[in-house]
């Protein structure tokens, strides 16, 4: 069992962590998420994200346990995966450099997130570490052009002006308070996450409301997540730290230091299968930019170790 989990951690590092543990049983799961602004009839800024994730909930393994922060009555969850994100200017049909616009950029990252939930105190402490690249090694140009070919959209122009290649090292830590954890119809979460890396330095404060039926093998609920970010540095606009500056980078004085985001979605689970669909709103990230929206879908499969209900 330990060898199998170790291999999975290497193959499926951390990507996103939108769903928190809701009940006291153990499982492993895999899911694939695709985000794209095609769902909102846009083609600018954050244009696409692809996420592959492995999760082990209620984990108890001697060689992994020391990586989890200590809390009373601990329940451990490991999330591992890989993600690729692509960013474009306000138009993808210009083959000349667009000064003052969002630059072309792409990132690919690998990592692990460790969640320690206190069952008696109803809170979660988590931390994560990620490595990856920004620039050509992230294959953003290839991915976007391939998707546009599939959906018969115009070929993007201007990727030769993308931000310079750099290495990404990311550390983060967060706290989440859980409310109504015994309810099958309502859940509320409030938390924060601090990220320090050579790509992004920011602090997030968020809430999450879940309303619907929340069982174990069967779930159906709507969720709403508002978020406020305080931005110190955004490498997807300014380029990674300790990397040769790019002429396409947005100047520091143009960066918006307070960014608001909202996500609304639906989550469905029936036995081992689950799926989500969501829309995401983001306020402008820099001077003269526009607000942005995109959508996403997730499909996943669960492997239960045990089930209480």
C-alpha positions in Angstrom: 0.0 0.0 0.0 2.8 2.5 0.9 4.6 1.8 -2.3 1.5 2.3 -4.3 0.7 5.7 -2.7 4.3 6.8 -3.1 4.1 6.1 -6.9 0.8 8.0 -7.1 2.3 11.0 -5.4 5.0 11.2 -8.0 2.7 10.6 -10.9 -0.2 12.9 -9.9 1.1 15.9 -8.0 -1.1 18.6 -6.6 -3.3 20.9 -8.7 -6.4 22.5 -7.2 -8.2 22.1 -3.9 -11.7 23.4 -4.3 -13.5 20.6 -2.3 -12.9 20.1 1.4 -13.5 16.8 3.2 -17.0 16.6 4.5 -17.4 13.2 6.3 -15.5 10.7 8.3 -14.5 8.0 5.9 -11.4 7.1 3.9 -11.1 7.2 0.1 -8.8 7.8 -2.8 -9.9 9.7 -5.9 -8.7 11.0 -9.2 -10.2 13.8 -11.2 -9.6 15.9 -14.3 -10.6 19.6 -14.5 -10.7 21.8 -17.6 -11.2 25.6 -17.3 -11.7 27.8 -20.3 -13.2 31.2 -21.1 -15.0 29.7 -24.0 -17.7 28.9 -21.5 -18.3 32.6 -21.1 -17.8 33.6 -24.8 -14.5 35.3 -24.1 -10.9 34.7 -25.3 -8.6 36.8 -23.2 -6.5 37.0 -20.0 -6.7 33.6 -18.1 -7.7 31.6 -21.1 -7.3 27.9 -20.1 -6.4 25.6 -17.2 -6.0 21.8 -17.2 -5.7 20.1 -13.8 -5.1 16.4 -13.0 -5.4 15.5 -9.3 -5.0 12.5 -6.9 -6.4 12.7 -3.4 -6.1 10.4 -0.4 -8.6 11.3 2.4 -8.2 10.1 6.0 -4.6 9.0 5.3 -2.5 7.3 8.0 1.0 6.3 6.9 4.1 6.4 9.1 6.4 7.9 6.4 3.9 10.6 5.4 2.4 11.5 8.7 5.3 13.8 9.8 4.5 16.1 6.8 1.1 17.0 8.3 0.8 19.9 10.8 -0.3 18.7 14.2 -3.9 19.4 15.3 -6.1 17.7 18.0 -8.0 14.6 16.7 -6.3 14.8 13.4 -7.7 13.6 10.1 -5.1 13.8 7.2 -5.8 14.5 3.6 -3.1 14.5 0.9 -3.8 16.2 -2.5 -1.3 15.8 -5.3 -1.4 16.8 -9.0 -0.2 18.7 -12.0 -1.6 21.8 -13.5 -1.1 23.9 -16.7 -2.4 27.4 -17.1 -2.4 29.7 -20.1 -2.8 33.5 -20.3 -3.3 35.8 -23.3 -3.7 39.5 -24.1 -7.1 41.1 -24.7 -6.9 40.0 -28.4 -5.1 37.0 -29.8 -5.3 38.2 -33.4 -2.4 40.7 -33.3 1.0 39.5 -34.4 2.7 42.6 -33.0 3.7 43.4 -29.4 0.7 44.9 -27.4 2.3 47.3 -24.9 0.2 47.8 -21.7 -1.8 44.6 -22.3 -1.7 41.3 -20.4 1.3 39.4 -21.8 1.2 35.9 -23.2 2.3 33.5 -20.4 2.0 29.8 -19.5 2.8 27.9 -16.3 3.1 24.2 -15.4 3.5 23.1 -11.8 3.8 19.9 -9.8 3.3 19.7 -6.0 1.6 18.4 -2.9 -0.8 19.9 -0.4 -1.2 18.5 3.1 -4.4 19.1 5.0 -4.7 18.5 8.8 -8.3 18.6 10.0 -9.2 18.7 13.7 -12.3 16.7 14.1 -13.0 18.0 17.6 -12.3 21.7 16.9 -13.6 21.8 13.3 -10.8 23.6 11.6 -8.1 22.7 9.0 -4.4 23.7 8.8 -2.8 23.1 5.4 0.5 23.8 3.7 1.9 23.0 0.3 5.0 23.0 -1.9 5.1 23.2 -5.7 7.7 23.4 -8.4 7.4 24.1 -12.1 8.1 26.5 -15.0 6.8 29.6 -16.6 7.4 30.2 -20.3 8.1 27.9 -23.2 8.5 24.7 -21.1 4.9 25.0 -20.0 3.8 24.4 -23.6 1.1 27.1 -23.4 1.4 28.0 -27.1 1.0 24.4 -28.2 -2.0 23.8 -26.0 -3.9 26.8 -27.0 -3.3 26.3 -30.7 -4.4 22.7 -30.4 -7.6 23.6 -28.6 -8.4 26.3 -31.1 -7.9 23.8 -33.9 -10.3 21.3 -32.2 -13.0 24.0 -31.8 -12.4 25.5 -35.2 -11.4 29.0 -33.8 -8.9 31.4 -35.3 -5.2 30.5 -34.7 -3.7 32.6 -31.9 -1.0 35.1 -32.8 1.7 36.7 -30.7 3.0 33.8 -28.5 6.6 34.8 -29.5 6.1 37.7 -27.0 5.3 35.5 -24.0 7.1 36.1 -20.7 10.6 34.8 -20.3 11.2 31.2 -19.1 11.8 30.8 -15.4 11.7 28.2 -12.6 8.8 28.3 -10.1 9.1 27.4 -6.4 6.0 27.9 -4.4 5.2 27.6 -0.6 1.8 28.3 0.9 0.0 27.8 4.2 -3.6 28.3 5.2 -6.3 28.0 7.9 -10.0 27.1 7.4 -12.7 27.1 10.0 -15.6 24.7 9.4 -19.2 25.3 10.4 -22.3 23.0 10.4 -20.1 19.9 9.8 -22.8 17.5 11.0 -25.5 18.9 8.7 -26.4 17.1 5.5 -27.9 20.2 4.0 -25.6 23.1 4.7 -21.8 23.7 5.1 -19.9 27.0 5.6 -16.2 27.5 5.5 -14.1 30.6 6.3 -10.3 30.7 5.7 -7.2 32.3 4.4 -4.2 31.2 2.4 -0.8 32.9 2.2 1.4 32.2 -0.8 5.1 33.0 -1.1 7.0 32.1 -4.3 9.1 33.5 -7.0 6.0 33.7 -9.2 3.3 35.1 -6.9 3.2 36.7 -3.5 -0.3 37.2 -2.1 -2.8 36.5 0.7 -6.3 35.2 0.1 -9.3 35.5 2.4 -12.2 33.4 1.3 -15.6 31.9 2.3 -17.5 28.9 0.9 -21.2 28.1 1.2 -22.5 24.7 0.3 -26.3 24.1 0.1 -27.9 20.8 -0.9 -27.7 17.2 0.1 -24.3 16.2 1.4 -24.0 12.5 2.2 -21.2 10.1 1.5 -22.0 8.0 -1.6 -24.6 10.5 -2.8 -24.2 14.3 -2.9 -25.9 17.1 -4.7 -25.2 20.7 -3.8 -24.7 24.2 -5.0 -21.7 26.2 -3.8 -20.6 29.8 -3.7 -17.1 31.0 -3.0 -16.2 34.7 -2.6 -12.6 35.6 -2.3 -10.5 38.7 -1.7 -6.8 38.7 -2.6 -4.1 41.1 -1.5 -1.5 41.0 -4.2 2.2 41.7 -3.6 3.6 40.3 -6.8 2.0 38.6 -9.8 4.5 36.8 -12.0 1.9 35.9 -14.6 1.8 39.6 -15.3 5.3 40.8 -14.3 7.4 37.7 -15.0 9.0 35.4 -12.4 11.4 36.8 -9.8 15.1 36.3 -10.4 14.5 35.9 -14.2 15.6 38.2 -16.9 12.9 40.9 -17.3 10.6 40.7 -20.3 9.6 43.7 -22.4 6.0 42.3 -22.2 5.8 42.5 -18.4 3.2 44.8 -16.8 4.8 47.5 -14.6 4.5 47.1 -10.8 2.7 50.5 -10.5 -0.1 49.2 -12.8 -0.9 46.1 -10.7 -4.1 46.1 -8.8 -3.3 45.3 -5.1 -6.9 44.2 -4.2 -8.6 41.6 -6.4 -12.0 40.2 -5.9 -13.1 36.8 -7.1 -16.4 34.8 -7.0 -17.1 31.3 -8.0 -20.5 29.5 -8.2 -21.0 25.9 -9.1 -22.8 22.6 -8.8 -21.3 19.4 -7.4 -22.8 15.9 -8.1 -21.7 12.6 -6.7 -23.2 9.1 -7.2 -21.3 6.2 -5.6 -17.7 6.3 -7.1 -18.4 8.9 -9.8 -18.5 12.7 -9.3 -18.6 15.8 -11.4 -18.7 19.6 -11.0 -19.4 22.6 -13.2 -18.6 26.2 -12.2 -18.4 29.8 -13.4 -15.7 32.1 -12.0 -15.6 35.9 -11.9 -12.4 38.0 -11.4 -12.1 41.7 -11.0 -9.4 43.5 -13.1 -5.8 42.6 -12.3 -4.0 45.7 -13.6 -4.7 49.3 -14.8 -6.9 49.5 -17.9 -7.7 45.8 -17.8 -11.2 44.4 -17.9 -13.0 42.2 -15.5 -12.9 38.5 -16.6 -15.1 35.4 -16.4 -14.5 31.8 -17.2 -16.1 28.4 -16.6 -14.9 24.9 -15.8 -15.9 21.2 -15.6 -14.6 18.4 -13.5 -15.0 14.6 -13.8 -13.7 12.2 -11.2 -13.7 8.7 -9.8 -13.4 7.5 -6.2 -11.9 4.4 -4.6 -13.3 3.8 -1.1 -11.1 2.2 1.6 -14.0 2.0 4.0 -17.4 3.6 4.3 -19.4 4.3 7.5 -22.7 5.3 6.0 
